């Protein structure tokens, strides 16, 4: 897996324009104050000044792109800002800033900069593709697909716009639209492209489902069941009626597709609609359609699922019957896990605003398509510095923070002396305040992760998605809260109670 962030294409137009204008011969006067026909001296001087301005901005953007290609996002940011000082309407400079803020772990500003680039130039290649990735990260699949469609139609020799469409439709569970351009994608995707095995696996899942939708259909307005969180594994789960059989359902936004246990699939006599080899399996597995999963009065119907043994997830106390991945979770308007009361509430429609007493936060799914990492923004100790953390970490503390984000939050380096676990690079300490939205947790036990990367998990996120997470908000803290997910809106609402 690898990360691709779209910035700006190299630009020569402004440079060539500057060169050509500067090479113009001086205009000879034809009588008193006369200039070349149709062009005054002031107009010519303005064209030359504008050309110089655009040439300077272009040169800086090209240098910023080179910085980004080797991970120097601070330098790239500085050059892009200098380009905007020369030319405030340079869409490519804003595109570079969008990519640089993504690399810095600033999802909100990244999205703002991409949108600003598209206000200036709606056809900016890098901004269209970059924003589509950000929209997908927040579950805004339809907007992402619509955004990239004109680019896919105009750029007949490029595979990236078609892939952006494919990932959006795949996330929506729309097999018909996801499969529509597969042949064209494989024509354009080079045989040595590292994305090829991933795209082949996902295409093999889509093809048997074409014509068998719609999938993930919600019937009913609201439903409910029990809500449980296994803190050591981070697994959320609840009871449900699956095709009329009671079973435990695990909710796992970390994976894309849904799974059904092979024994339950046999009990329900679900006939395979196709076979494929998942990216995380050694051999081929069956694809079936679960007729319905019922949570009280709400049903999730026609659910595509991969058949495999779920024995490995019996850490929840029994073997689950189904695992709902992001495709299935995206179909709900909301899922509320009231962990202290052990109550699950699911709705068809997304909430218009945060429930009373809850904070409203962006909920970002950093993705390599085969796997996702959920993230939310936090602040520490009254600092204005905001950074994203993995929501649902497995450390025993409430919070685990990377050294960089800890120090940027205003804490002194000497507080990290003499780590309790020097071998693994962990300092155990007390953080005076954790801020989540406009709410605060006053005092929390924490780990500071001293290494670079902080740990293999965060290192993997950075390597594969290009986004820098600053730590983990762990299950031991989340288990005390009421959490509402709205995957289709890219929002999360957290009620911390008292």
HELIX and SHEET records of a PDB file:
HELIX    1   1 UNK A   13  UNK A   22  1                                  10    
HELIX    2   2 UNK A   41  UNK A   69  1                                  29    
HELIX    3   3 UNK A   73  UNK A   86  1                                  14    
HELIX    4   4 UNK A   91  UNK A  103  1                                  13    
HELIX    5   5 UNK A  107  UNK A  120  1                                  14    
HELIX    6   6 UNK A  125  UNK A  137  1                                  13    
HELIX    7   7 UNK A  141  UNK A  154  1                                  14    
HELIX    8   8 UNK A  160  UNK A  172  1                                  13    
HELIX    9   9 UNK A  175  UNK A  179  1                                   5    
HELIX   10  10 UNK A  182  UNK A  188  1                                   7    
HELIX   11  11 UNK A  196  UNK A  207  1                                  12    
HELIX   12  12 UNK A  262  UNK A  267  1                                   6    
HELIX   13  13 UNK A  311  UNK A  316  5                                   6    
HELIX   14  14 UNK A  326  UNK A  330  1                                   5    
HELIX   15  15 UNK A  403  UNK A  408  1                                   6    
HELIX   16  16 UNK A  413  UNK A  416  5                                   4    
HELIX   17  17 UNK A  456  UNK A  465  1                                  10    
HELIX   18  18 UNK A  475  UNK A  478  1                                   4    
SHEET    1   A 7 UNK A 217  UNK A 219  0                                        
SHEET    2   A 7 UNK A 298  UNK A 308 -1                                        
SHEET    3   A 7 UNK A 258  UNK A 261  1                                        
SHEET    4   A 7 UNK A 322  UNK A 324 -1                                        
SHEET    5   A 7 UNK A 245  UNK A 251  1                                        
SHEET    6   A 7 UNK A 235  UNK A 242 -1                                        
SHEET    7   A 7 UNK A 228  UNK A 230 -1                                        
SHEET    1   B 4 UNK A 217  UNK A 219  0                                        
SHEET    2   B 4 UNK A 298  UNK A 308 -1                                        
SHEET    3   B 4 UNK A 285  UNK A 295 -1                                        
SHEET    4   B 4 UNK A 274  UNK A 276 -1                                        
SHEET    1   C 6 UNK A 222  UNK A 226  0                                        
SHEET    2   C 6 UNK A 343  UNK A 347 -1                                        
SHEET    3   C 6 UNK A 334  UNK A 338 -1                                        
SHEET    4   C 6 UNK A 482  UNK A 486 -1                                        
SHEET    5   C 6 UNK A 491  UNK A 495 -1                                        
SHEET    6   C 6 UNK A 359  UNK A 362 -1                                        
SHEET    1   D 7 UNK A 364  UNK A 367  0                                        
SHEET    2   D 7 UNK A 372  UNK A 380 -1                                        
SHEET    3   D 7 UNK A 387  UNK A 393 -1                                        
SHEET    4   D 7 UNK A 471  UNK A 474  1                                        
SHEET    5   D 7 UNK A 399  UNK A 402 -1                                        
SHEET    6   D 7 UNK A 444  UNK A 449  1                                        
SHEET    7   D 7 UNK A 426  UNK A 431 -1                                        
SHEET    1   E 4 UNK A 364  UNK A 367  0                                        
SHEET    2   E 4 UNK A 372  UNK A 380 -1                                        
SHEET    3   E 4 UNK A 434  UNK A 436 -1                                        
SHEET    4   E 4 UNK A 439  UNK A 441 -1                                        
END                                                                             
